[in-house]
């Protein structure tokens, strides 16, 4: 009640919040998020373990159970010791894969000299960097 009492027009309704979130350009959001983290977080320590993992975004699936199935996913770089998300990179399953998105994210963040933890999916001959 305290929040609603302090808002001139009340709490925004579901449709207002939904349309606002849908209007956000995800590439701009990622770019600004990375810029923000680099400005406010200390350098990643060389003894840091950085988890790289991808997650599918709920309700973004199209194409059903066909060969044309597509969905949006996001890969993140998370510091084990610091508990901080250093960056994120969205990608569409139908256009690229998690491995490429992770390589792009590591390149954008300039993360070097740390231990990465990844899914077995990434045990490929091609290196992250």
ZADO-1210 file (C-alpha; in nm, 4 decimals, padded with zeros to 6 digits):
<atoms>
<atom x="00.0000" y="00.0000" z="00.0000" code="UNK" pos="1"/>
<atom x="00.2852" y="00.2394" z="00.0761" code="UNK" pos="2"/>
<atom x="00.4114" y="00.2231" z="-00.2840" code="UNK" pos="3"/>
<atom x="00.0651" y="00.2768" z="-00.4307" code="UNK" pos="4"/>
<atom x="-00.0004" y="00.5722" z="-00.1974" code="UNK" pos="5"/>
<atom x="00.3145" y="00.7463" z="-00.3244" code="UNK" pos="6"/>
<atom x="00.2362" y="00.7006" z="-00.6951" code="UNK" pos="7"/>
<atom x="00.0237" y="00.9723" z="-00.8553" code="UNK" pos="8"/>
<atom x="-00.1518" y="00.7355" z="-01.0975" code="UNK" pos="9"/>
<atom x="-00.1209" y="00.4135" z="-00.8963" code="UNK" pos="10"/>
<atom x="00.0785" y="00.1027" z="-00.9778" code="UNK" pos="11"/>
<atom x="00.1264" y="00.0405" z="-01.3523" code="UNK" pos="12"/>
<atom x="-00.0969" y="-00.2343" z="-01.4858" code="UNK" pos="13"/>
<atom x="00.0189" y="-00.5581" z="-01.6467" code="UNK" pos="14"/>
<atom x="-00.0268" y="-00.4287" z="-02.0049" code="UNK" pos="15"/>
<atom x="00.1785" y="-00.1156" z="-01.9356" code="UNK" pos="16"/>
<atom x="00.4670" y="-00.3145" z="-01.7893" code="UNK" pos="17"/>
<atom x="00.4464" y="-00.5759" z="-02.0668" code="UNK" pos="18"/>
<atom x="00.4457" y="-00.3234" z="-02.3521" code="UNK" pos="19"/>
<atom x="00.7351" y="-00.1351" z="-02.1916" code="UNK" pos="20"/>
<atom x="00.9438" y="-00.4522" z="-02.1585" code="UNK" pos="21"/>
<atom x="00.8612" y="-00.5615" z="-02.5144" code="UNK" pos="22"/>
<atom x="00.9775" y="-00.2248" z="-02.6501" code="UNK" pos="23"/>
<atom x="01.3304" y="-00.2666" z="-02.5091" code="UNK" pos="24"/>
<atom x="01.5970" y="-00.3393" z="-02.7734" code="UNK" pos="25"/>
<atom x="01.7874" y="-00.6366" z="-02.6282" code="UNK" pos="26"/>
<atom x="02.1133" y="-00.5498" z="-02.8084" code="UNK" pos="27"/>
<atom x="02.1124" y="-00.2004" z="-02.6580" code="UNK" pos="28"/>
<atom x="02.0271" y="-00.3446" z="-02.3157" code="UNK" pos="29"/>
<atom x="02.3211" y="-00.5874" z="-02.3317" code="UNK" pos="30"/>
<atom x="02.5616" y="-00.3171" z="-02.4495" code="UNK" pos="31"/>
<atom x="02.4563" y="-00.0811" z="-02.1708" code="UNK" pos="32"/>
<atom x="02.4652" y="-00.3595" z="-01.9095" code="UNK" pos="33"/>
<atom x="02.8234" y="-00.4489" z="-02.0019" code="UNK" pos="34"/>
<atom x="02.9225" y="-00.0816" z="-01.9986" code="UNK" pos="35"/>
<atom x="02.7655" y="-00.0415" z="-01.6545" code="UNK" pos="36"/>
<atom x="02.9373" y="-00.3489" z="-01.5102" code="UNK" pos="37"/>
<atom x="03.2753" y="-00.2368" z="-01.6411" code="UNK" pos="38"/>
<atom x="03.2322" y="00.1082" z="-01.4845" code="UNK" pos="39"/>
<atom x="03.1230" y="-00.0042" z="-01.1392" code="UNK" pos="40"/>
<atom x="03.2872" y="-00.3400" z="-01.0802" code="UNK" pos="41"/>
<atom x="03.6507" y="-00.4009" z="-00.9976" code="UNK" pos="42"/>
<atom x="03.8660" y="-00.5899" z="-01.2439" code="UNK" pos="43"/>
<atom x="03.8015" y="-00.9616" z="-01.2438" code="UNK" pos="44"/>
<atom x="04.0579" y="-01.1205" z="-01.0114" code="UNK" pos="45"/>
<atom x="04.2961" y="-01.3711" z="-01.1709" code="UNK" pos="46"/>
<atom x="04.1918" y="-01.6330" z="-00.9145" code="UNK" pos="47"/>
<atom x="03.8229" y="-01.5900" z="-01.0039" code="UNK" pos="48"/>
<atom x="03.6216" y="-01.8784" z="-01.1463" code="UNK" pos="49"/>
<atom x="03.3778" y="-01.7539" z="-01.4117" code="UNK" pos="50"/>
<atom x="03.0766" y="-01.9708" z="-01.4960" code="UNK" pos="51"/>
<atom x="02.9552" y="-01.9390" z="-01.8539" code="UNK" pos="52"/>
<atom x="02.6093" y="-02.0802" z="-01.9127" code="UNK" pos="53"/>
<atom x="02.3041" y="-02.0275" z="-02.1279" code="UNK" pos="54"/>
<atom x="01.9365" y="-02.0355" z="-02.0412" code="UNK" pos="55"/>
<atom x="01.6334" y="-02.0308" z="-02.2695" code="UNK" pos="56"/>
<atom x="01.3895" y="-01.7456" z="-02.2143" code="UNK" pos="57"/>
<atom x="01.0434" y="-01.8765" z="-02.1270" code="UNK" pos="58"/>
<atom x="00.7614" y="-01.8280" z="-02.3792" code="UNK" pos="59"/>
<atom x="00.9929" y="-01.7367" z="-02.6702" code="UNK" pos="60"/>
<atom x="00.9559" y="-02.0695" z="-02.8526" code="UNK" pos="61"/>
<atom x="00.8211" y="-02.0690" z="-03.2054" code="UNK" pos="62"/>
<atom x="00.7958" y="-02.3494" z="-03.4586" code="UNK" pos="63"/>
<atom x="00.6827" y="-02.6103" z="-03.2065" code="UNK" pos="64"/>
<atom x="00.8444" y="-02.9522" z="-03.2333" code="UNK" pos="65"/>
<atom x="00.9523" y="-02.9058" z="-03.5943" code="UNK" pos="66"/>
<atom x="01.2939" y="-02.8622" z="-03.7532" code="UNK" pos="67"/>
<atom x="01.2181" y="-02.4875" z="-03.7683" code="UNK" pos="68"/>
<atom x="01.1889" y="-02.4534" z="-03.3910" code="UNK" pos="69"/>
<atom x="01.3416" y="-02.1309" z="-03.2611" code="UNK" pos="70"/>
<atom x="01.3720" y="-01.9705" z="-02.9189" code="UNK" pos="71"/>
<atom x="01.5619" y="-01.6879" z="-02.7520" code="UNK" pos="72"/>
<atom x="01.8346" y="-01.7700" z="-02.5030" code="UNK" pos="73"/>
<atom x="02.0772" y="-01.5664" z="-02.2944" code="UNK" pos="74"/>
<atom x="02.4321" y="-01.6638" z="-02.1969" code="UNK" pos="75"/>
<atom x="02.5841" y="-01.5161" z="-01.8810" code="UNK" pos="76"/>
<atom x="02.9295" y="-01.4779" z="-01.7293" code="UNK" pos="77"/>
<atom x="02.8958" y="-01.5214" z="-01.3521" code="UNK" pos="78"/>
<atom x="03.1789" y="-01.4888" z="-01.0980" code="UNK" pos="79"/>
<atom x="03.1773" y="-01.7750" z="-00.8462" code="UNK" pos="80"/>
<atom x="03.3614" y="-01.5861" z="-00.5696" code="UNK" pos="81"/>
<atom x="03.2275" y="-01.2371" z="-00.6371" code="UNK" pos="82"/>
<atom x="02.8668" y="-01.3460" z="-00.6986" code="UNK" pos="83"/>
<atom x="02.8482" y="-01.0926" z="-00.9824" code="UNK" pos="84"/>
<atom x="02.7117" y="-01.1290" z="-01.3356" code="UNK" pos="85"/>
<atom x="02.9854" y="-00.9712" z="-01.5474" code="UNK" pos="86"/>
<atom x="02.7905" y="-00.9789" z="-01.8710" code="UNK" pos="87"/>
<atom x="02.5194" y="-01.1384" z="-02.0797" code="UNK" pos="88"/>
<atom x="02.4599" y="-01.2054" z="-02.4479" code="UNK" pos="89"/>
<atom x="02.1229" y="-01.2938" z="-02.6045" code="UNK" pos="90"/>
<atom x="02.0964" y="-01.5132" z="-02.9131" code="UNK" pos="91"/>
<atom x="01.8287" y="-01.6890" z="-03.1163" code="UNK" pos="92"/>
<atom x="01.8675" y="-02.0642" z="-03.1407" code="UNK" pos="93"/>
<atom x="01.7600" y="-02.0616" z="-03.5062" code="UNK" pos="94"/>
<atom x="02.0257" y="-01.8060" z="-03.6043" code="UNK" pos="95"/>
<atom x="02.3309" y="-01.9020" z="-03.3960" code="UNK" pos="96"/>
<atom x="02.4284" y="-02.1260" z="-03.1085" code="UNK" pos="97"/>
<atom x="02.5293" y="-02.1032" z="-02.7450" code="UNK" pos="98"/>
<atom x="02.8974" y="-02.1732" z="-02.8197" code="UNK" pos="99"/>
<atom x="02.9271" y="-01.8745" z="-03.0557" code="UNK" pos="100"/>
<atom x="02.7363" y="-01.6496" z="-02.8142" code="UNK" pos="101"/>
<atom x="02.9758" y="-01.7467" z="-02.5329" code="UNK" pos="102"/>
<atom x="03.2813" y="-01.6728" z="-02.7487" code="UNK" pos="103"/>
<atom x="03.1321" y="-01.3337" z="-02.8407" code="UNK" pos="104"/>
<atom x="03.0577" y="-01.2557" z="-02.4748" code="UNK" pos="105"/>
<atom x="03.4093" y="-01.3449" z="-02.3568" code="UNK" pos="106"/>
<atom x="03.5531" y="-01.1310" z="-02.6378" code="UNK" pos="107"/>
<atom x="03.3290" y="-00.8322" z="-02.5509" code="UNK" pos="108"/>
<atom x="03.4172" y="-00.8530" z="-02.1820" code="UNK" pos="109"/>
<atom x="03.7896" y="-00.8987" z="-02.2453" code="UNK" pos="110"/>
<atom x="03.8095" y="-01.1667" z="-01.9751" code="UNK" pos="111"/>
<atom x="04.1547" y="-01.3293" z="-01.9607" code="UNK" pos="112"/>
<atom x="04.3640" y="-01.5292" z="-01.7149" code="UNK" pos="113"/>
<atom x="04.0708" y="-01.6743" z="-01.5213" code="UNK" pos="114"/>
<atom x="03.9295" y="-02.0246" z="-01.4918" code="UNK" pos="115"/>
<atom x="03.6079" y="-02.0754" z="-01.6881" code="UNK" pos="116"/>
<atom x="03.3497" y="-02.3377" z="-01.5957" code="UNK" pos="117"/>
<atom x="03.1228" y="-02.4524" z="-01.8782" code="UNK" pos="118"/>
<atom x="02.8792" y="-02.7244" z="-01.9777" code="UNK" pos="119"/>
<atom x="03.0104" y="-03.0327" z="-02.1580" code="UNK" pos="120"/>
<atom x="02.8442" y="-02.8848" z="-02.4679" code="UNK" pos="121"/>
<atom x="03.1505" y="-02.6605" z="-02.5025" code="UNK" pos="122"/>
<atom x="03.4131" y="-02.9365" z="-02.5132" code="UNK" pos="123"/>
<atom x="03.4999" y="-02.8655" z="-02.8744" code="UNK" pos="124"/>
<atom x="03.8330" y="-02.8250" z="-03.0494" code="UNK" pos="125"/>
<atom x="03.7709" y="-02.4556" z="-03.1135" code="UNK" pos="126"/>
<atom x="03.8818" y="-02.2487" z="-02.8147" code="UNK" pos="127"/>
<atom x="03.6763" y="-01.9750" z="-02.6469" code="UNK" pos="128"/>
<atom x="03.9309" y="-01.7029" z="-02.7259" code="UNK" pos="129"/>
</atoms>
